[in-house]
Amino acid sequence: MNNYFDKSKCFIIAEAGVNHNGDINIAKKLIDVAFEAGADAIKFQTFKSENLVTKDAPKAPYQESLTWYGTQFEMLKKLELSYDDYKILKRYCDEKGIIFISTPFDFESVDLLEKLDVPLYKVSSGDLTNLPLLKYIARFNKPVIISTGMANLGEVEMAVNTIKKCGNGNIALLHCTSSYPTDYGDVNLTAMLTLKNAFKLPVGYSDHTTGIEVAIAAVAMGAVIIEKHFTLDKNLKGPDHRFSLTPDELKAFIKSIRNVEMALGDGIKRCLESEKENKFFSRKSIVAKRTIKKGERIEADMVDFKRPEKGLPPTMLEYILGKRAVCDIEKDTFIDFDKIG
């Protein structure tokens, strides 16, 4: 999957979505926040309302209380950015050093993003079954990340096969639950592993819970991509602000992911350098439980096991039992082979 999705480092997408509320200045501030938090990429959503919904399409229930009055079309119209806006935002990201991504919701938006030379495409859960759009995106032969909310395994397979038949095998899948916010009981995080095993593709998780622990758990389970919404202010009017992270939360979120990655390590079980000093103080040696006189045969009731690791370890007990002391061995003295024979 090119080098965007190195298995040793999770690719973190800070999802701005439409949390700019149609204001390019807010969008630029979101870029600043994502960059300062350490995200690999920031993602917006690109659409023409006329191409996305019918004029009388209703809003989803979760959008009703969080957005302006009116239809879904009227809501989306207020959240649109122009091509010139995206051009400015793409250049701003390039200057900052953060990857610009945007989810296209229609053919015209794909063309717009292609003009901006985006490095990869993200397909929303709602377009997983939009095979014509998948084919249109696939023909550019760029990496494609597909969110799989609301889908069953057969629908995911259909989407993957559609892109592959276009000659594009650069596909990654994001497990996702398309409810906003997502209840913890509806996350079904192990389905991410089902996707990994079924399709042998890079997998990740697009998180719509209000917390950060589920996405962090996903990283520990092997997610190579994490996507999480963020906002400048949860109290802003708009469909996605309430379940988004604040700037400080985003920073803590990304730091937590990087800490978990470090903690995962390489999987080799060994004594680490940082443990070696404590190994001496923590492990035990075989010591005399009482004074053992020269010539006495050493029996099990004559020995004990105490810190530090200075004499023979308890694992060597069988090699000293039955041996005779070649000198007096005082109580609490370490027993080693120089003292027995």
C-alpha positions in Angstrom: 0.0 0.0 0.0 2.8 2.3 -1.0 4.6 3.7 2.1 1.7 5.6 3.5 0.7 2.6 5.5 3.9 1.2 7.0 2.9 -1.5 9.5 5.4 -0.2 12.0 3.7 3.3 12.2 0.0 4.0 12.1 -1.1 6.5 9.5 -3.2 9.0 11.5 -5.8 11.0 9.6 -7.2 14.0 11.4 -10.8 14.2 10.0 -11.8 17.8 9.6 -14.7 16.8 7.4 -17.1 19.7 7.2 -16.2 21.1 10.6 -14.9 24.3 8.9 -18.6 25.2 8.5 -18.0 26.5 5.0 -15.4 29.0 6.2 -11.9 28.7 4.7 -10.3 30.6 7.6 -11.7 27.9 10.0 -10.4 25.3 7.6 -6.9 26.8 7.8 -7.0 26.8 11.6 -8.0 23.1 11.5 -4.9 22.4 9.4 -2.8 24.2 12.0 -4.3 22.1 14.8 -3.8 18.9 12.9 -0.2 19.7 12.1 0.6 20.8 15.6 -1.0 17.6 17.0 1.3 15.4 14.9 -1.3 14.0 12.4 0.1 12.5 9.2 -2.8 13.8 7.2 -5.8 16.1 7.4 -9.0 15.1 5.6 -11.8 17.2 4.3 -15.0 16.3 2.4 -15.4 17.5 -1.2 -18.9 17.7 -2.8 -21.2 19.7 -4.9 -24.6 19.6 -3.1 -26.4 19.4 -6.4 -24.5 16.2 -7.3 -24.8 14.7 -3.8 -28.5 14.9 -2.7 -31.9 15.6 -4.1 -33.3 19.0 -3.3 -35.8 17.6 -0.8 -33.6 14.9 0.8 -34.2 14.9 4.6 -31.4 15.2 7.1 -30.4 12.3 9.2 -31.9 12.2 12.7 -28.6 13.1 14.4 -28.2 16.1 12.1 -31.6 17.6 13.0 -30.7 19.1 16.3 -27.2 20.0 15.5 -27.6 22.0 12.2 -29.4 24.8 10.6 -33.1 24.3 9.8 -34.0 23.0 6.4 -33.3 20.0 4.2 -30.0 18.1 3.9 -29.4 19.9 0.6 -29.7 23.3 2.4 -27.4 22.1 5.2 -24.8 20.8 2.8 -24.9 24.0 0.7 -23.8 26.0 3.7 -20.9 23.6 4.2 -19.5 23.6 0.6 -16.0 25.0 -0.2 -15.1 26.0 -3.7 -12.3 24.7 -6.0 -10.3 27.8 -5.2 -10.7 27.2 -1.5 -9.4 23.7 -1.8 -6.5 24.9 -3.9 -5.6 27.3 -1.1 -6.0 24.6 1.5 -3.9 22.1 -0.5 -1.1 24.6 -0.9 -1.3 25.5 2.8 -1.0 21.8 3.8 2.0 21.5 1.5 3.7 24.5 3.1 3.0 23.1 6.6 4.2 19.6 5.8 0.9 17.7 6.4 -0.8 15.5 3.7 -4.0 16.9 2.3 -6.8 14.4 1.7 -10.4 14.9 0.9 -13.3 12.4 0.4 -15.0 13.0 -2.9 -18.8 12.4 -3.0 -19.4 12.8 -6.7 -17.6 12.6 -10.1 -17.0 16.3 -10.4 -15.3 16.3 -7.0 -13.0 13.5 -8.0 -11.9 15.7 -11.0 -11.4 18.6 -8.7 -9.2 16.6 -6.3 -7.3 15.1 -9.3 -6.4 18.6 -10.4 -5.0 19.2 -6.9 -2.9 16.0 -7.4 -4.1 14.4 -4.1 -1.8 11.5 -3.2 -4.7 9.1 -2.4 -8.4 8.8 -2.3 -10.7 8.1 0.6 -14.2 6.6 -0.1 -16.9 7.2 2.5 -19.0 4.4 3.9 -22.0 5.8 2.0 -20.3 5.2 -1.3 -19.1 1.7 -0.7 -21.8 0.4 -3.0 -21.5 3.3 -5.5 -19.6 1.1 -7.9 -19.5 3.7 -10.7 -17.8 6.2 -8.4 -15.3 3.5 -7.3 -14.5 2.7 -10.9 -14.0 6.4 -11.6 -11.6 6.8 -8.7 -9.7 3.5 -9.4 -8.7 4.5 -12.8 -6.2 7.1 -11.4 -4.3 4.2 -9.9 -3.7 5.9 -6.6 -4.1 4.3 -3.2 -7.8 4.0 -2.2 -9.0 3.8 1.5 -12.5 2.5 1.8 -14.7 3.0 4.9 -17.0 0.1 5.5 -19.7 1.4 7.8 -23.2 -0.1 7.3 -21.7 -2.9 5.1 -21.7 -6.6 5.3 -18.7 -8.7 4.1 -20.3 -9.4 0.7 -20.7 -5.6 0.0 -17.1 -5.0 1.0 -16.0 -7.8 -1.3 -17.9 -6.2 -4.2 -16.2 -2.9 -3.6 -12.7 -4.4 -3.4 -13.2 -6.5 -6.5 -14.6 -3.5 -8.4 -11.4 -1.5 -7.8 -9.1 -4.5 -8.4 -10.8 -5.2 -11.8 -9.8 -1.7 -12.8 -6.2 -2.7 -12.3 -5.8 -0.9 -9.0 -4.7 -3.2 -6.1 -3.7 -0.3 -3.8 -6.6 -0.7 -1.3 -7.0 -0.3 2.4 -10.1 -0.9 4.4 -11.4 0.9 7.5 -13.7 -0.7 9.9 -16.4 1.8 10.8 -19.7 2.1 12.5 -21.9 4.7 10.9 -23.7 6.1 13.9 -22.9 9.5 15.3 -21.7 9.2 18.0 -21.1 5.5 18.1 -22.0 3.7 21.3 -19.2 1.5 22.6 -21.5 -1.6 22.3 -21.8 -1.0 18.6 -18.1 -0.6 17.8 -17.6 -4.3 17.1 -13.9 -3.7 16.8 -13.0 -7.4 16.2 -14.7 -7.0 12.8 -11.5 -5.1 11.8 -9.6 -8.4 12.1 -12.3 -10.1 10.1 -11.7 -7.7 7.3 -7.9 -8.2 7.6 -8.3 -12.0 7.4 -10.9 -12.0 4.6 -9.2 -9.7 2.2 -5.5 -9.7 3.2 -5.3 -6.0 2.8 -4.1 -3.2 5.2 -6.9 -2.4 7.7 -7.6 0.4 10.0 -10.4 2.0 12.0 -12.5 5.1 11.4 -13.8 6.2 14.9 -17.0 7.9 15.7 -17.1 7.3 19.4 -16.8 10.3 21.7 -13.7 8.9 23.5 -10.2 7.9 22.3 -9.8 4.5 23.9 -11.4 2.5 21.1 -9.1 3.9 18.4 -6.1 3.3 20.6 -7.2 -0.3 21.2 -7.5 -0.6 17.4 -3.8 0.3 17.0 -2.9 -2.3 19.6 -4.9 -4.8 17.5 -2.9 -4.0 14.4 -4.7 -1.0 12.7 -2.3 0.7 10.2 -4.7 3.6 9.7 -6.7 5.6 12.2 -9.2 8.3 11.3 -10.8 10.5 13.9 -13.0 13.7 13.6 -11.8 16.9 15.3 -13.0 20.4 15.7 -12.0 23.8 17.0 -15.1 23.9 19.3 -17.6 21.1 20.1 -20.3 23.8 20.7 -20.2 25.1 17.1 -23.3 24.5 15.1 -22.9 21.7 12.6 -23.5 18.0 12.1 -20.1 16.6 13.3 -18.8 18.9 16.0 -20.3 17.1 19.0 -18.5 13.8 18.5 -15.3 15.4 17.4 -12.1 15.9 19.5 -11.0 19.3 20.6 -7.5 20.5 19.7 -6.1 19.4 23.1 -7.9 16.1 22.9 -6.5 15.5 19.3 -3.0 16.1 20.6 -3.4 13.7 23.5 -5.0 11.2 21.2 -2.1 11.1 18.7 0.5 11.1 21.5 -1.4 8.0 23.0 -1.3 6.2 19.7 2.5 6.8 19.3 3.0 5.6 22.9 1.1 2.4 22.2 3.1 1.9 19.0 6.4 2.1 21.0 4.9 -0.2 23.6 4.1 -2.9 21.1 7.8 -3.4 20.4 9.2 -6.1 18.1 7.6 -9.2 19.7 10.9 -10.8 20.7 10.7 -12.0 24.4 14.1 -11.2 26.0 15.7 -9.3 28.9 15.8 -5.7 27.7 18.7 -3.4 28.5 16.4 -1.3 30.8 15.7 -4.5 32.8 19.3 -5.7 33.3 20.0 -3.6 36.3 16.8 -4.6 38.1 17.5 -8.3 37.2 20.4 -8.3 39.7 18.3 -6.8 42.5 15.1 -8.8 41.8 16.1 -12.3 41.0 17.2 -14.8 43.7 20.2 -17.0 44.5 20.6 -20.2 46.5 21.8 -19.3 50.0 22.5 -21.4 53.2 19.4 -21.5 55.4 21.6 -22.3 58.3 25.4 -22.6 58.8 26.5 -25.7 56.8 29.6 -27.3 58.3 32.5 -28.5 56.1 31.8 -32.1 55.0 28.0 -32.0 55.4 26.0 -33.3 52.5 23.7 -30.5 51.3 20.0 -31.4 51.6 16.9 -29.4 50.5 16.1 -28.2 54.0 19.5 -26.6 54.3 19.0 -24.0 51.5 16.8 -21.0 50.8 16.3 -18.6 47.9 17.0 -14.9 48.4 17.8 -11.7 46.6 20.1 -10.5 44.9 21.2 -12.6 41.9 24.8 -13.0 43.0 25.2 -16.8 43.5 23.7 -19.8 41.8 20.1 -19.3 40.6 17.3 -21.5 41.9 17.3 -23.3 38.6 20.6 -24.9 39.6 19.3 -26.4 42.8 19.4 -30.0 41.5 23.1 -29.7 40.8 24.0 -28.9 44.4 21.8 -31.2 46.3 23.7 -34.2 47.5 27.1 -32.4 47.2 29.3 -31.9 50.2 30.4 -28.6 51.6 34.2 -28.1 51.1 34.2 -25.4 53.7 31.9 -23.9 56.3 29.1 -22.0 54.7 27.6 -19.4 56.9 23.8 -18.7 57.1 22.6 -16.4 54.3 25.9 -17.0 52.4 25.5 -17.5 48.6 26.2 -21.1 47.6 28.3 -21.6 44.5 30.4 -24.5 43.0 33.6 -23.3 44.8 32.0 -24.2 48.1 30.8 -27.7 47.2 32.3 -30.8 45.8 
